[in-house]
Amino acid sequence: MRWLRFPRPARPRFDPFVLTLLGTVALAVLLPASAGTADVLGGASTGAVALLFFLYGARLSTREVVDGLRHWRLHTTVLAATFLVFPLLGLAAGALPPHVLTPELYGGLLFLCVVPSTLQSSIAFTALARGNVSAAICAGSFSSIAGILLTPLLALLLLGGRADFSPDSLLRIAVRLLLPFIAGQLLRRWIGGFLARHRAFLARHRAALGLVDRGSILLVVYTAFSQGMNAGVWHQVTPAGLGALLGIETVLLTVMLSLTWYGSRRLGFVRADRVTILFAGSNKSLAAGLPMAAVLFGPDTSLAVLPLMLFHQLQLTVCAVIARRRSRDPSGKAPGKEPSRAETITG
């Protein structure tokens, strides 16, 4: 009988980049780089991340910055969600017993909570859900810039001696992230014209250009997990601990999605701005978090970034579903071209 037939559940969609990321972790576990090779790869990953943030700066036009500054309430809300609400929820997770959340994984969870918001992912999801895309560009950029100072400071405050915070570490983070971003902004006058003249070429080679984003992340992940294997830190992680961590992060993401969506309505934001706050305020940046962790945690980087990597996959999966549902809202502008999967993998 027809009324007894139920629709087949949709198969879960896994991003190819996430599978590549997991493969990189497996490669580092089975064939970790030697100490000398890890140093070489570390230098290469530093250069790749600097190039990534240079491109971030080159993409953000001065007009977008000025327009973004007019939405100061929106950006203040996103920054508060990223650097205030998230850390408070991370501290609340400290009440869990050690057999549920081990001290090592709890340190990584706290680091996750102080990492800046995403850039590319929040922009792609905001565009798909018909939100305020220009505000999402500025929100992600402002969060990344603020995180260069706030993330190390909050890591020092919440993690204490587990994070290496010093003027030297802060300088290294600024050199790796802030200076390339500023250089991109300063050179945008010339780069912007090149991008405009070669827009068709860039569209045809989007996949190749995406290697800059993905390649920098994969290099940092392989280097960090190789160092962790060489230091023998992985005996501290059990399958049960990973399962408990995934459950905790699911609750964390659910709470943040609810607070940003319904809280922004209570604050009087229009729908388009609420969509921006929803994604920019609930997501965390893998691209910014990995190089920061490499500076702050040294040999313990692999354990410190493990919660961030799990949260990254979780936010991509959940926010992709939410963005598609929000795109069917009766209000808002007509939806534009849906961003490709490659545009939502980093940030």
N, C-alpha and C positions, 0 to 999 in steps of 0.2 A: 504494500500500500504506500502511496506517495507520501502521505502525511507521517509515515513512520521513518522516512528516509532523512538522514541528517547529512548536512554538508561535510565534506572531508575537511579536517583541520588543515590550515595552510602550513606548508613546510617552513621551518625557520630558515631565514636567509642569513648566511654568514658572509661577511665581507671578505673578499680574497686577500685584502691586505692584512686582516686579522689572522687569517690562516698563515700568511707569510711571517707575521710577527711571532706566532706560536712556533713555526718551523725554525725561526732564528733562535728562539730560546732553546729548543731541542738541540740544535746544532752546537750552541754554546755549552750545553750540559754534556753532550757526547764528545765533542771535539773543541774544548775551550782553547782560546788563543794563549800562547805562552806569554810570559811577562813582557818580553821585548816586543812581540807582535801586538800585544794589547796596547802598549804605549804608542806604537805607530798608528793603530786604528783609532786610538783616542784623539790623536792630532787630526786625523782625517775627519772624524765625527765632529770635532770642534769647528773645523772649517766649513763642513756641510751645514751645521746649525747656524753659523754666522751668515752663510749665504741665504738660508731660509728666512732669517729675520731681516736681512737686507731686502729681500723681495717683499716681505710684509710692509716694510716702510715705503718701498717704491709704489706699492699698490694703493696706499692711502693718500688721496689728494688733499690739498690744503682746504679746498671747499668743503670736503667731507668732514675735516677736523672742525672747521668753523660751524658747520651745521650741527655737528655732534655736540659741540659745547653749548648750544642752545637747549639741548635736552639734558641739562645737568641733573634734573631729578631722576631721570631714567638711569643715567650712569652712576649716580650715587646709590641708587637702589641695587644695581648689579654689583657694584663694589662691596656694598654691605653684605649682600648674599654670599659673595665669594670669599671675603676676608673676615667676616664677622660671624654670620650664621653657620657657615660650614665648620669653622674651628670650634664653635660652641657645641655643635653636634658631635664633633670628633672627641671633645673632652667628655661629653656625656657617655660615649662608648667605653670610656675608661672604667666605668662602673661594672662592666662585664667581668666575670671571673676569668682568671688566666687560662683555664682549660678550654674556654670558649674562644678567647682572643689572646694569643700569646703576646708577651711584651714586644717581641721583634716585629710581628705583624701589626701590632697596635701603633708602633712608631711609624711604620709605613702608612697606616691609615691617617695618622695625624698629619704626615707630610702631604698626603693627598688632599686633605682639607685646607691646606694653605697655598696650594698651587693656583696660578691664575686661571681665568676662564679661557675657553677655546676661542679661536679666531675663525678658521675656515669652517669648522663643523657648525658653529652657531649661525654663521652667515648662510650656509646652505640650508639648514633646517628652517631658519627664519624666512628665507625666500620661498621655500616649498609651502610653508604654512601661511604665506601672504602677510608677513609681518613687516616691520620697519627695517628694511635691509641696511640703509645708510646708518641707522642707529646701531645695528648689530656690528657693522664694520668698526665703528668708533668704540663701542663697548668692549669688543675683543681687543682692540689695539690699546685702549686705555688700561684695561686690566693687565695686559702683558707688561706694559711699561711700569705700572704700579707694583706688579709682582716682583720686579727685579729688586726692589727694596723691601717690600712687605713680606714676601715669601721667606727670605733668610731671617728677617727679624722675628716673624711669627714662629719659624722653625726653632730659633734659639729660645724663644719664650716657652714653647710647648714641649720641645724635645730635650732641652737642656744640653747636657754633654754628649748626647747621641749625634748631634749635628755640629759640624765644624764651622762655627761662625766667627769670622775675623775680618778686619779690613781687607786683608788679602783675598779672602774668598768672595767678599762683596765686589771687589774690583774685578776678579776673574769673571763673575757673572755679568757684570756691566760690560766688560770687553766682549764677551761671547754673544750677548743679546742686545743690549741697549745701543752700543756704538754702531753695529751694523744696521739697526733700525733707523737711527738718526742719519746715517750715511745714505740709506735708501731714500729718506725724505729729502735730503739736500740735493741728491742727484736726480730726483724725480722730474725736474724741469727738462732734462735731456732724455731720460729713460721713458717718460710719459709720451713724448712724441714718437719715440721708436715703437713703443707698444701700440700706439694708435695706428701707425703706418703699417705695422705687421700683425694686425689683429687677426686677419684670416690665417696667416702662417701659424700663429700661436694656437688658434682654435684647432687646426689640423694636427698639431703636435702637443695637444694637452696632456696625453698620456706620458710622453717623454718628459715634459716639464714637471709632471707630478713626481718623477723620480727624485727630484731635489727634496721634496717634502718627505717622501717615504724612505728614501735612501738615508737621510740624516737620522731618522728615528731608528732604522734597522741597525745602523752602525753603532749608535749609542747603546742599544739594547744588547747587541752581541758583545760589545766591549764590557758592559757592566756585568752581564751574567758570566762571562768568562772570568772576570776578576773575582766574582763570588765563588765560582767553582774552585779557582786556584786558592782562595782563602778558606775553603771548606765550610761555608756558611749554610749550605743547603740541607745539612742534617737537622736543622732547626725547624723545617717545614714538613708537615704531615698532610695527607689527603683530607683528613677530618678538619684540620686547621684551615685549609683552603676552602672547604665547603662552608665552614662557619663564617669565614671572611666574605665570601660571595653573598651569603644571606644578609650579613650586616650591611654590606654596600647596597644591596637591593632596597633595604629599608631606608638607608641614607638618601639614595636617589629619589625614592618615592616621596619622602618628606620634603626634599628640596623642590621637586616638581610641583607639589601641592602648595608650598609656601609661596613660590614665585608666581604661580598662576592666580591663585585666589587672593594672595596678599596684594599683588599689583592691582587687582580690581578694587580692593578696599582703599587703596591709595589714590584711586581716581584715574588711572591710566586708561587710554583708549585701547581698543582691541589690538591694533598693530603694534603698539608699544608693549602690551602685555605679552605678545608672542616673543618679542625680542628679549624681554626680561626672563621669560620662561626658559629659553634655551641658553642665553648668555649667563644667567644666574645659577643654573643647575649643572652645567657641564664643566669639566676640568681639562686642562691642556696637557696632552702627552708631549707635544713638541717643546713646550717651555719647561715642563716638569723634569724631563729626563736630563738635560744638561745641568739644571740646577742641582739635582740629586747627585750627579757625578762630582760636583764641586763640594757639596756639603757632607756627603757620606763616605766618599772614597771607596774602600774595599767592600763596604756594606751596602753599596748602591743597589745591588740586585734585589735584596730583601726590601729596601726602602721603596723601590718603584713597582714591586709586584702588586700591591693594592691599587696603584694608579693604572697599571695595565689592565687589570680586571675591570676596574670602573670604566675605563675607556671603552671596552667592548660592550659593557652593559649600557652605557649612555648612548652609544651608537644604535644599538638594537631598539631600545625603548623609545628614544627620541625620533627615530625614523618612523615608527608607528604613529606616534603622537602628531608629528608634522603632517603626515598624510591625512589624519583625521581632522586636524585643524584647517587643512586646505579646503575642506568641504563645508566650513562654516558659512552661513548665509551672508554674513557681513564681510567687508573687506574688498580689496581690489581684485580684479580678475587675476587668476594665477598665471605666472609666467612660465618659462621653460623650466622643467624640473631639473635641479642640479644632478650631475652624474654622481655615481657612487664614489668615484675617485675624489670628488670635491668634499666628501664628508668623512674622510678617513683620518685626517690629521687635525692639529689644532690643540 
